[in-house]
Amino acid sequence: MARLIVKSPCFKGGSGGRNAAGFLRYIATRERVELLPDDRPLTHKQEQLIKKLTKDFPDSKTSAQYAEYTEEPTRYHASEFIFSVLENHRPEVSRSEV
């Protein structure tokens, strides 16, 4: 996944990193951000992760993202499939009352 590097004298390292992380999240998710499709072949790590995910969650092979990935195995389609599987199968976390 691409990384965003921003150098700014306003944000310091250490405990101030939380402010920088919030700022970078805002930049990456604001309204006019355009994600460009990556038509390069998928990486070896993506391929390994997809094999593991399809083994652990066989129902994920019926998704539209998997169909797109198998038709055109690019980094973009691999990332979309991986993201959708992780979002659909992440464990629910509940907060217990004390």
Beta strands, then each sheet from edge to edge (+ up, - down):
end
